[in-house]
Amino acid sequence: MKFAGLHLFVRDLGKSLAFYRQLGFSFPGHQEGDVFASAEAGPGVHIAFGTFQLTRGYDPGFREPRGGTPNCLQFEVASRAEVDGIHQRLTAAGYASHLAPHDAFWGARYAEVEDPDGNLVGFQSPVDPSKRSRPPGL
């Protein structure tokens, strides 16, 4: 078995693709009015987006989720400053911050933003062992 990718079910494909384009994804062949789009997320791995309308077409038992998910998509970026910059750029574009940039206990700079469907999207710098601390609450 090989992990092939992630499929997100979205309410508004255009809004979702606009968010993920700000993260550098491109969606070759996507046209306005499409109900599905996908992008390369790494060698042999893709991230795909399908509308609820499309999903109900092949899965009549599909139920629209209420609110966001407790899961989080994770992206590693090149530097601590890049975490801050991405968070600032996305929140300035109107996306909700879930977790402001901070020095996480595991030694990375970390932040989370909500995509248009309430999915959490996290950004993490490389770990700096000198920045590690005891996990909160332990």
N, C-alpha and C positions, 0 to 999 in steps of 0.2 A: 504494500500500500504506500502511496506517495501523496503528500499534501499538495493539492493543486491550486488552491486559492480560497478566497472568501467571497461570498455572495451576500450583498446587503439588499434588503427589501426597502424601497423608498416610496414616499408619498409623491414627491415631485422630482422627477429625474433631472430636470434642468437646474434646479437649486442645488441638488446633491453634486452634480458634476461641476458646477461653479465652485463649490467648496473644495473639492478634491483637485481641481485644476490649480487652485492657489497653493497646493502642496506639491505641484510639479507633475501631476499625472496628465497624460493626454489620452484621448479616446478616439483613436483612428476610426474613420468610417461613421462615427455618430452623426446623426442629422436631427434637426429639430423635429419633434413629434415622435421620435423613437421611444420604445418602452423598455429598452435594454441597452446597456453599454458596458464595455469592459476595458481594462487597461493592464499592461504588464506591471506587476508589482515586484518583480525580481526574476532571476533566471528560472523559467518554468513555472512561475507562480503568477496568478492573476487576481485582480479585485474586480468584481462584477456588480452591477447595479440593475435591479429589475423593479418595475413599478408594481404596486399592489394589484393593479388591473391585470397585468401580465401574469402574475403569480396565481391569482384566482382562476385564470384561464386554464392552467394545467393542474392546479391543486384546489379543487372546490372546497376543501375543508380549511383553507388558509384563513386565519383570523388576524385582522389588523391589530398590531400590538398597541397597548395603551402606554404612552410615554416612551421614554428612552430605555436603554438596556443597561444592566449593571456591568456588561463587558466593555472592554476598552481596546481599540485598535492602537497599536504601539508603533511609533516611528523613531528610529535613532537618527540623530543629526550630528553634524561634525563638531559642534562646539557648544559650550554653555551659553555664549552670547546668541547663538542661533535659536536656542529654545526661547529666549526672551523675545527675539525679533519675530519669530513665527507667531507667538502668542499675541504680540502687539498688533501685527498685521491682520490677523484673523479677527480679533476683537474690534479693531478699528473698522473692519468691513461689516460689522454687525453680528458676528457669530458670538454666542454666549461663552464666557469663560466658566469652566467648571472648577479649575484649580489653577491659581496664579503660579507663575514661575517661582520655584523655590529650590533650595539645596536639599534634595531628598536624603533620607538616612542611609540609603545604599550607595551614596557617593556621586550620584548624577544630578545634574540640573534637570528639573522635570516640570511639566505643565500639561493641563488638559483643557480642551475646547470641545463644545458640543457641535456636531454637524447638524444640518437642517432637520434631521429626523430624531435628534436627541441622543445619537450614538456618541459615546465619549471617544475622543481621539487624543492620544497622549504623545508628547514629544520629549525625548530624553537625550541628553548629551552622553558622551562616553563617561564611564565611571572614573572618578578621581579618588583613589583609596584614602587620600588625606582628608577627604570631605565626609567619610563614613562616620555614622554615629549609631547609637543604640536605637532600635525601632521604637516608635512612640508607644506608650502604654505597656512596655515590657520592663 
